[in-house]
Amino acid sequence: MPSSSTSLIIYTDGGSRGNPGPSAAGVYVQTMDKRYREFLGVGTNNFAEYQAIIYALKKAKALVGNASAQHVHIEIRSDSQLVVNQLSGTFKIKEKDLFELFIAVWNLKQEFAGVTFTYVPREQNRIADALVNEALDEHEQEGLF
């Protein structure tokens, strides 16, 4: 990545089959056309949504490199109004488990020039949603849940 300021648009989704239940994260780095998915184990839907954002920020840093991260602006697009509003400071976080994930996101944010969170309707988040389902389907077929 060049040292001048760069922007990445990243779509994230997290989902659980059951709440709690088997959970997965999907990340689509639109700017670079990169797709990632990860099985998360058992968790709630909100847990999976936060984990997807944490996963996205870690992947973004790996893609651009440590030195370039400070020059990169990231827009995280998610279909979770709750998580976007919590990370944007509009809603307070009442659940202790989510607060710990909020802190993890906050710490990762510090490594970039800027990170913003944008709510998008689910129809605009189809790629990340499909990645979540692929990760869940793979683990279901392997008998891991």
C-alpha positions in Angstrom: 0.0 0.0 0.0 1.2 3.5 -0.7 2.2 5.7 2.2 -0.3 8.4 1.3 -3.7 8.2 2.9 -5.8 5.3 1.7 -9.4 4.2 2.4 -10.8 0.7 2.7 -14.5 -0.1 2.7 -15.2 -3.3 4.6 -18.5 -5.1 5.0 -18.9 -7.3 8.1 -21.5 -9.7 9.3 -21.8 -12.0 12.2 -24.5 -14.6 12.8 -25.6 -17.4 15.1 -27.8 -20.3 14.4 -29.7 -20.1 17.6 -29.1 -17.3 20.1 -26.8 -18.5 21.5 -25.7 -21.1 19.0 -22.9 -21.9 16.5 -21.6 -18.5 15.3 -19.5 -17.2 12.5 -18.1 -14.0 11.0 -17.9 -12.9 7.4 -15.7 -10.0 6.1 -15.7 -8.6 2.6 -13.0 -6.0 1.9 -14.7 -4.4 -1.0 -11.8 -2.1 -1.9 -9.5 -5.1 -2.5 -12.2 -7.7 -3.3 -11.0 -9.9 -0.5 -13.3 -12.3 1.3 -12.8 -14.0 4.7 -14.9 -16.2 7.0 -14.3 -17.6 10.4 -16.2 -20.0 12.6 -16.4 -18.5 16.1 -17.8 -21.4 18.2 -20.9 -20.9 20.3 -22.1 -17.3 20.9 -24.9 -14.8 20.5 -25.7 -12.9 17.4 -24.4 -9.7 19.0 -21.2 -11.5 20.0 -20.7 -12.6 16.4 -21.3 -9.1 15.0 -18.6 -7.7 17.2 -16.2 -10.5 16.5 -16.7 -9.9 12.8 -15.6 -6.3 13.2 -12.6 -7.4 15.3 -11.7 -9.9 12.6 -12.1 -7.3 9.9 -9.8 -4.8 11.6 -7.1 -7.5 12.1 -7.4 -8.6 8.4 -7.2 -4.9 7.3 -4.0 -4.5 9.3 -2.5 -7.7 7.8 -3.4 -6.5 4.3 -1.9 -3.0 4.6 1.0 -3.8 6.9 1.9 -2.4 10.3 3.7 0.7 8.9 0.9 1.7 6.5 -2.0 1.1 8.9 -1.5 4.6 10.4 -2.3 6.1 6.9 -5.5 4.0 6.3 -9.0 5.2 6.9 -11.5 2.3 7.2 -15.3 2.4 6.8 -16.9 -0.7 8.4 -20.3 -1.3 7.0 -22.6 -3.6 9.0 -26.3 -4.5 9.1 -26.3 -4.5 12.9 -27.9 -1.3 14.0 -27.1 -2.1 17.6 -23.4 -2.6 17.1 -23.0 0.3 14.8 -24.8 2.6 17.2 -22.7 1.3 20.2 -19.4 1.7 18.3 -20.4 5.2 17.1 -21.2 6.2 20.7 -25.0 6.7 20.1 -26.1 3.8 22.3 -24.6 2.8 25.7 -23.4 -0.8 26.2 -25.1 -2.5 29.0 -23.9 -6.1 28.6 -20.5 -6.8 30.2 -19.5 -9.3 27.5 -20.2 -6.7 24.7 -18.3 -4.0 26.6 -15.2 -6.2 26.5 -15.6 -6.6 22.8 -16.1 -2.9 22.4 -12.8 -2.3 24.1 -11.1 -4.8 21.7 -12.5 -2.8 18.8 -11.5 0.5 20.3 -7.9 -0.7 20.8 -7.7 -2.0 17.2 -9.1 1.3 15.9 -6.1 3.2 17.3 -3.8 1.5 14.8 -5.5 3.2 11.8 -5.8 6.9 10.7 -9.5 6.5 11.3 -12.3 4.0 11.5 -16.0 4.8 11.0 -19.0 2.5 11.4 -21.9 2.7 9.0 -25.2 0.9 9.1 -26.3 -0.7 5.8 -29.5 -2.6 5.2 -29.1 -6.4 5.0 -29.7 -6.4 1.3 -26.5 -4.4 0.8 -24.5 -6.8 3.0 -25.2 -10.0 1.0 -21.5 -11.0 0.5 -20.6 -10.8 4.2 -23.8 -12.6 5.1 -23.0 -15.4 2.6 -19.6 -15.8 4.1 -21.1 -16.3 7.5 -23.4 -19.0 6.2 -20.5 -20.7 4.3 -18.5 -20.9 7.5 -21.5 -22.3 9.5 -22.3 -24.8 6.7 -18.7 -26.0 6.6 -18.6 -26.7 10.3 -22.0 -28.3 10.3 -20.9 -30.7 7.5 -17.7 -31.5 9.4 -19.9 -32.4 12.4 -18.3 -29.8 14.6 -21.6 -28.7 16.0 
